[in-house]
Amino acid sequence: MSTATAGALRHPSLRIVGLLLVFAASAGVALWQASNHVSPTIFTDELEMTTLARSIADTGQATLRGQAKGIAPLGAYLSAPLWWVDDVPTAYSLIKGLGAILMATAVFPAYLLARLAVRPAWALFAAAGTGLAPALAYAPILVKEPTAYPAATLALFLIARWVATPRRAEFLLATAACAVGYAAKDQLVLLFAVLGLAAAAVLWKSGRARSFRDDWTRSDWVGAVVLILGAAVVGGAVAAHRSQTWYVATTFYQDRMLDYGLWAAGALTIGVGIVPVVAGLASLVQPKGEERRDGVEALAVVTVASIACFGFYTAIKAAYLSTIFATLTLERNLIFLVPLLFAGTALFCERGGGRWWAVVAAGCLALYLVRAPPYSLEQYPNYEAHGLAIAAFANRILKWPADTIEHVLVALTVATTGVLAFAWRLRGSRAGLAVLATLAAATLAWTTTTEVYAAHGESLFAERLYGTLPKPANWLDRATDTRPVVFLGRAVADPNPIHLLEFWNRSVKGVWSLDGSAPGPGATVTPDLQSPDGTLTPPGADYVLTVPVVDVLGEQQGGLVGGYRLLRLPNRQLRLRSAQTGIFPDGWMGSRASYAYYDVAPGSRGVAHVLLSRKGWCGKDKRGSVLVRLGMLAVGENGQPTLGNVLQERSWVIHSCQEREFVLPAPSSPWLVEVTIDPTFSPAELDPALSDPRQLGAVVGFSYEPRP
């Protein structure tokens, strides 16, 4: 950026035009990506946000499938009016566009944050870096980040402004902004911690505190340090008592906290192009001879406090998730540091460089960080770490293996550190300005490439999911004219089809299952059996949507659509014809399976067929004692079918590769047949080459044959 450019931007109108152009670039990229993102992909997060927003639009209250939620995230309230549009595809397009625009608004507080320390030209660079960071790939996704990112940036700006000019009004604005951030995403309760640390810094440098410290001896300083450490220990103990996450991570997994925290920081460093981390951290050290400026000090205070708070939180969360879910690179929780790093980089560039030792120290840290995370080249897109998309780009487009990518990142980090360390010698010259401007432009090109490729991956994933759906995706709304529908399934192994069905069809008012396998978010129902004739809990819906393994009485509407069967319920009464339990989706049972037949006409006769087979397992034998019992169907105390008076009983011993069919006379009233096999076998235990750890009995098949 030339001196002439910087001078031209002193005119307020040109600053506004420049900032609007930066916003237009960020919003334009996000809107383009939103248009290519054809379906939600991040379940259950996107479905929860959608369900809350729809309930707010319909009733004014935040509920999940009718269950009160309390206060919803800010994004749900902002998108709720758009759900007044009845057509789901149209509403979805509008909400994606809203998310794109909202996330791009982060450029405005990012500009103001940088302006506390630098002139307009470099502040525009900081705003552009914030608006085109890999985090922008979250804009079309119906999660909390599109509102949390600008809210956090605004809060950080207002905290820094209060640190620079500590007045009551500024403090109240900063506090209110922190509350807005927390409303956008609960993780942003950390903003209050940043505000608290900033307040401690303001208090520390106040005149009263300085005069109080003037007479301190060495012992007083030691005592103060011990007191602070003691307060930290007590605070940690209180947090551990109140938070299971904190307790588990800080007590048992400190090593994971360090490793996984550095993974997240490494992904962030790679994603923003290395320069903002090296220059941004080096800018915290004031060069010799530079006059003290309140805005520069405020930026440094807020940056240090934010790195401490967000870094510690990310490390704790990553360590805890590794114990209950998966080992993840949680860069997503560090994206709120991006505006601070770019503001620090802008300050570094405006100064013309920084102290060489500070640059080298920051460069050594960056060198470690770019080598720390697993690049996860097989995982594209990486929702939790969009910064690693540049590594995926190098692997998939440039065909570089992981070793080459690491070597290139190391070389770039070393070269960047060398150039930034040498920049101070060129300070004030055209050559120095040209070098820093080139680095700034290259950084924006790098981070934009990363963002675009990350969003491209998310769009590809969305296309794959969308391709599995019946078309149009809102076919159920059209078939029922949006009248209420309850989904009733069994042995749900993959919840994504149900999530997509519920998102695209607002007529789905409940997600039920016969065996408790219905997926969240929100309330799910395992309906109780009201009577032996198969009548279940009233669904409060006109239709039921089932899969073929669920046998419901009703008037079928058309044929199978996407593997689903739609039935109109007479008098809104849900009644089973038959039902199976204890069977895996591939037909194998465990130790127990049952088949209930409800729709038996008085005086009718028939037989039950039970087929048991281990022909699919001809490996090492493990005998199983089989007991087949048929009897009258009764309603248990838990509202589920149970075996009443036993009428027929058969026993057998099953071995590998064997099969047998049992034929049992059935009564002229609802009946239930129960099969038990003991012991079961595990394929993985009998053959180490196999990975199936289930305890299996046999492949089981049930049927009923009426007879004259």
BELPE-V671622 format. One record per helix or strand of 3 or more residues. SS is the DSSP state (hx for helix, st for strand). FROM is the first residue (numbers start at 1). TO is the last residue. If there is no record, write none. Layout:
ss | from | to
SS | FROM | TO
SS | FROM | TO
This chain:
ss | from | to
hx | 3 | 8
hx | 12 | 36
hx | 45 | 59
st | 62 | 64
st | 67 | 70
hx | 74 | 84
hx | 88 | 104
hx | 106 | 115
hx | 120 | 131
hx | 134 | 138
hx | 145 | 164
hx | 168 | 184
hx | 186 | 204
hx | 207 | 213
hx | 218 | 242
hx | 244 | 252
hx | 254 | 271
hx | 275 | 282
hx | 294 | 324
hx | 331 | 351
hx | 356 | 372
hx | 386 | 396
hx | 402 | 426
hx | 430 | 467
hx | 475 | 480
st | 485 | 489
hx | 496 | 504
st | 508 | 513
st | 543 | 547
st | 551 | 553
st | 564 | 568
hx | 570 | 572
st | 575 | 583
st | 588 | 597
st | 605 | 613
st | 624 | 635
st | 641 | 654
st | 659 | 666
st | 671 | 678
hx | 683 | 686
st | 699 | 707
